Amino acid sequence: MTHVSHGSLAKHKPSTLEHIAQLENMTEVLAYLEIDADRSFVEAHQQQLMRRFNGYLILSKADDWFSCRRALKNAYCRIQRTNTNLQTGRQACRGCTSCERR
């Protein structure tokens, strides 16, 4: 008979990064990290946003919900500012309700 401790019977709670990896698209990631964003912008720039977000996760060595949220906010704002600047010459971003650059 094998002895099993109660600690090993507990379910493994996935880390924030593991949970994000299981999500289907950027809209779900934004909702999980509680970031309000323009849905049409996210759909139009989903691939670019995902690449930048993954890069920021690696660079910042994100290890918790807050650092993941910060990486996504930075990615969203960077893409928004880049596209806004190309279209209108305006530097400030629009549509990100949680932007710290307002």
matplotlib code that plots the C-alpha trace (Angstrom):
import matplotlib.pyplot as plt

x = [0.0, 1.4, 1.2, -0.1, 0.0, -2.9, -0.8, -0.3, -4.1, -4.8, -5.6, -2.8, -3.9, -2.5, -0.3, -1.4, 0.8, -0.6, -4.1, -3.4, -1.9, -5.2, -7.3, -8.6, -8.0, -7.0, -10.5, -10.5, -7.0, -8.1, -11.2, -9.1, -6.7, -9.6, -8.6, -11.3, -10.4, -11.9, -13.2, -12.8, -9.2, -8.4, -9.9, -8.1, -4.7, -5.0, -1.8, 0.3, -1.0, -0.3, 3.2, 4.0, 2.3, 4.3, 7.5, 6.7, 6.0, 9.4, 11.3, 9.6, 9.8, 6.2, 5.4, 2.1, -1.3, -0.2, 3.0, 1.0, -1.6, 1.1, 2.7, -0.7, -1.5, 1.9, 1.5, -2.0, -0.9, 2.2, 0.2, -2.5, 0.0, 1.9, -1.2, -2.6, 0.7, 0.7, -2.9, -3.2, 0.2, -1.3, 0.8, -1.8, -3.7, -7.5, -9.9, -7.9, -9.9, -7.1, -4.3, -1.7, -0.5, -3.6]
y = [0.0, 3.4, 6.3, 9.5, 12.8, 15.1, 17.8, 15.8, 15.2, 18.9, 20.2, 22.1, 25.7, 27.0, 30.0, 33.3, 32.5, 29.0, 30.4, 33.0, 30.4, 28.4, 31.4, 31.4, 35.0, 38.5, 39.5, 36.7, 37.7, 41.4, 40.3, 38.0, 40.9, 43.3, 45.7, 47.6, 48.1, 48.9, 45.6, 46.5, 47.7, 44.4, 42.4, 44.4, 44.2, 40.8, 39.2, 42.3, 42.7, 39.1, 39.3, 42.5, 41.1, 37.9, 39.9, 42.1, 39.0, 37.7, 41.0, 41.8, 38.2, 38.5, 36.1, 37.3, 38.7, 42.3, 42.0, 40.3, 43.0, 45.7, 43.9, 43.8, 47.4, 48.4, 46.4, 47.7, 51.3, 50.9, 49.5, 52.1, 55.0, 53.6, 53.4, 56.7, 58.4, 57.0, 58.0, 61.5, 62.5, 62.4, 60.8, 60.2, 57.0, 56.7, 53.9, 52.4, 53.2, 52.2, 54.1, 55.7, 58.0, 60.2]
z = [0.0, -1.0, 1.4, -0.2, 1.7, 1.7, 0.1, -3.1, -3.4, -3.6, -7.1, -8.8, -9.3, -12.6, -12.4, -14.1, -17.1, -17.4, -17.2, -19.9, -22.2, -22.0, -23.1, -26.7, -27.8, -26.8, -25.8, -23.1, -22.0, -21.6, -19.6, -17.4, -16.6, -16.2, -18.9, -20.8, -24.5, -27.8, -29.2, -32.8, -32.3, -30.5, -33.3, -36.0, -34.2, -32.4, -33.9, -33.4, -29.8, -28.9, -30.2, -28.3, -25.1, -25.3, -25.8, -22.8, -20.7, -21.5, -21.0, -17.7, -16.5, -15.4, -12.6, -11.2, -12.3, -11.8, -13.9, -16.6, -16.5, -16.8, -19.8, -21.6, -20.8, -22.2, -25.3, -26.0, -25.5, -27.6, -30.6, -30.1, -30.0, -33.0, -35.1, -33.9, -34.7, -38.2, -38.9, -37.3, -36.0, -32.5, -29.7, -27.0, -27.2, -27.2, -26.2, -23.4, -20.3, -18.0, -19.7, -17.5, -20.3, -20.3]

ax = plt.figure().add_subplot(projection="3d")
ax.plot(x, y, z, "-o")
ax.set_aspect("equal")
plt.show()
